[in-house]
Amino acid sequence: MLVLVTGATGFLGRQVVRELQERHHTVRCLVHTPGGERIFPGRTTDIYPDIYYGNVTDTEALAEAANGVEIVIHLVAIIRQRRRATFESINHLGAANVVAAAKQTGVKHFVHVSANGVTNDPQFRYLHSKWQGEQEVINSGLPYTILRPTLMFGPGDEFLNTLAGLARIFPLMPVVGPGRNRYQPIAVEDAARCVALSVDRQDLKGKTLDIGGPDQLSYNEIVSLVARTLGKRRWRLHVPVWLMHLATIALQSLQPRPAVTVDQLRMLGIRNVGEPGIVEQTFGFTPRTVEGNIDFIRSVTAADGWKIAMGIMPTRIRDH
Ligand SMILES: NC(=O)c1ccc[n+]([C@@H]2O[C@H](COP(=O)([O-])OP(=O)(O)OC[C@H]3O[C@@H](n4cnc5c(N)ncnc54)[C@H](OP(=O)(O)O)[C@@H]3O)[C@@H](O)[C@H]2O)c1
């Protein structure tokens, strides 16, 4: 079956492409930044995906990319706004554009990756735009499956690598508020497997599923786990929410890519957990734990830590 993957070069997308190819699907990728396709192996072989360039704001490019496609997997979203790339234009209207292109070509299944915690409350700007994107899919009349991953971890992730960078350079780890909020991280490879398995599942049409890993960990526990994996002992510095908020506003106006944005700071206060066991029950495999599967953070150096603290994410750590 010919499957179009949008956001194919991203953190999740590249794993989804690999999982689809392992299941013998023919993959077409929508690539935003030309050259991004170089991350796919096997350039001169039959398995190399079909590459189409385009932006989710460009309806013509989307119509071309969707032509003849049976399945669409829509992964594109941004978590930081930049100039014209706003949450509204990419996460909401971009999803609407991809849905329209899919309808035009008559796709049989639209698999949409949303996010755990989506809300119709506009004060959470990213999560609200993701909710709006979902509504476009639900109201499209297309057969759809929506997957809402919790926080994803894996080589190149932003969350654990940022914490690792800070743990490398600071003796104290800043924690917003009491740090008791809970998360249920899922390995990016496991999330990708769920996405690829959904493609052929007729029984999942019309369903929305939260997908998460086996652990429910507080922010404090995640910070301790990161420090332990690096072989460090780190005390936590609990910073009042209002003070962190002010500091983040200041950093956001000074740095190109602050370690955290105000919107992300707000999201840290939202429970990021799903129903335990949903991946086993629905997809028949056990997702991996966080402990024992985050050795990739050991490659974060003190120099990387300083860059991250100064608002520059090294592409060596996050190349998507
Ligand atoms: N990462 C997480 O922890 C997490 C958790 C829950 C849900 N999710 C959801 O999972 C999905 C994938 O996230 P991710 O972490 O893989 O994101 P990512 O690494 O930032 O990848 C985003 C992908 O979208 C592409 N893209 C960005 N703007 C585009 C545009 N205007 N037109 C076309 N393509 C564009 C990017 O290409 P360029 O790099 O070339 O711009 C990249 O391939 C998203 O829907 C996200 O909301 C992620």
PDBQT file of the ligand as one rigid body, heavy atoms in Angstrom, charges set to zero:
ROOT
HETATM    1  N1  LIG A 401       8.266  14.840  20.556  1.00  0.00    +0.000 N 
HETATM    2  C1  LIG A 401       7.367  14.553  21.500  1.00  0.00    +0.000 C 
HETATM    3  O1  LIG A 401       7.696  14.294  22.686  1.00  0.00    +0.000 OA
HETATM    4  C2  LIG A 401       5.906  14.505  21.134  1.00  0.00    +0.000 A 
HETATM    5  C3  LIG A 401       4.983  14.157  22.138  1.00  0.00    +0.000 A 
HETATM    6  C4  LIG A 401       3.629  14.077  21.802  1.00  0.00    +0.000 A 
HETATM    7  C5  LIG A 401       3.209  14.307  20.498  1.00  0.00    +0.000 A 
HETATM    8  N2  LIG A 401       4.120  14.643  19.552  1.00  0.00    +0.000 N 
HETATM    9  C6  LIG A 401       3.628  14.857  18.177  1.00  0.00    +0.000 C 
HETATM   10  O2  LIG A 401       4.324  13.960  17.317  1.00  0.00    +0.000 OA
HETATM   11  C7  LIG A 401       4.438  14.530  16.016  1.00  0.00    +0.000 C 
HETATM   12  C8  LIG A 401       5.885  14.456  15.542  1.00  0.00    +0.000 C 
HETATM   13  O3  LIG A 401       6.686  15.209  16.453  1.00  0.00    +0.000 OA
HETATM   14  P1  LIG A 401       8.279  15.188  16.379  1.00  0.00    +0.000 P 
HETATM   15  O4  LIG A 401       8.770  15.241  17.789  1.00  0.00    +0.000 OA
HETATM   16  O5  LIG A 401       8.732  14.104  15.464  1.00  0.00    +0.000 OA
HETATM   17  O6  LIG A 401       8.543  16.625  15.712  1.00  0.00    +0.000 OA
HETATM   18  P2  LIG A 401       9.860  17.131  14.930  1.00  0.00    +0.000 P 
HETATM   19  O7  LIG A 401      11.025  16.274  15.217  1.00  0.00    +0.000 OA
HETATM   20  O8  LIG A 401       9.957  18.581  15.204  1.00  0.00    +0.000 OA
HETATM   21  O9  LIG A 401       9.470  16.902  13.402  1.00  0.00    +0.000 OA
HETATM   22  C9  LIG A 401       8.536  17.695  12.744  1.00  0.00    +0.000 C 
HETATM   23  C10 LIG A 401       8.534  17.341  11.277  1.00  0.00    +0.000 C 
HETATM   24  O10 LIG A 401       7.600  18.214  10.599  1.00  0.00    +0.000 OA
HETATM   25  C11 LIG A 401       8.283  18.892   9.543  1.00  0.00    +0.000 C 
HETATM   26  N3  LIG A 401       7.705  20.221   9.375  1.00  0.00    +0.000 N 
HETATM   27  C12 LIG A 401       7.781  21.289  10.215  1.00  0.00    +0.000 A 
HETATM   28  N4  LIG A 401       7.132  22.348   9.704  1.00  0.00    +0.000 NA
HETATM   29  C13 LIG A 401       6.626  21.938   8.521  1.00  0.00    +0.000 A 
HETATM   30  C14 LIG A 401       5.855  22.579   7.525  1.00  0.00    +0.000 A 
HETATM   31  N5  LIG A 401       5.488  23.858   7.631  1.00  0.00    +0.000 N 
HETATM   32  N6  LIG A 401       5.495  21.864   6.411  1.00  0.00    +0.000 NA
HETATM   33  C15 LIG A 401       5.880  20.564   6.276  1.00  0.00    +0.000 A 
HETATM   34  N7  LIG A 401       6.606  19.908   7.198  1.00  0.00    +0.000 NA
HETATM   35  C16 LIG A 401       6.979  20.586   8.297  1.00  0.00    +0.000 A 
HETATM   36  C17 LIG A 401       9.734  18.969   9.979  1.00  0.00    +0.000 C 
HETATM   37  O11 LIG A 401      10.573  19.187   8.866  1.00  0.00    +0.000 OA
HETATM   38  P3  LIG A 401      11.786  20.275   8.974  1.00  0.00    +0.000 P 
HETATM   39  O12 LIG A 401      12.625  19.800  10.125  1.00  0.00    +0.000 OA
HETATM   40  O13 LIG A 401      12.444  20.195   7.664  1.00  0.00    +0.000 OA
HETATM   41  O14 LIG A 401      11.123  21.599   9.270  1.00  0.00    +0.000 OA
HETATM   42  C18 LIG A 401       9.890  17.574  10.601  1.00  0.00    +0.000 C 
HETATM   43  O15 LIG A 401      10.067  16.618   9.579  1.00  0.00    +0.000 OA
HETATM   44  C19 LIG A 401       3.887  15.953  16.118  1.00  0.00    +0.000 C 
HETATM   45  O16 LIG A 401       2.562  15.955  15.629  1.00  0.00    +0.000 OA
HETATM   46  C20 LIG A 401       3.897  16.240  17.615  1.00  0.00    +0.000 C 
HETATM   47  O17 LIG A 401       2.880  17.136  17.973  1.00  0.00    +0.000 OA
HETATM   48  C21 LIG A 401       5.455  14.760  19.829  1.00  0.00    +0.000 A 
ENDROOT
TORSDOF 0
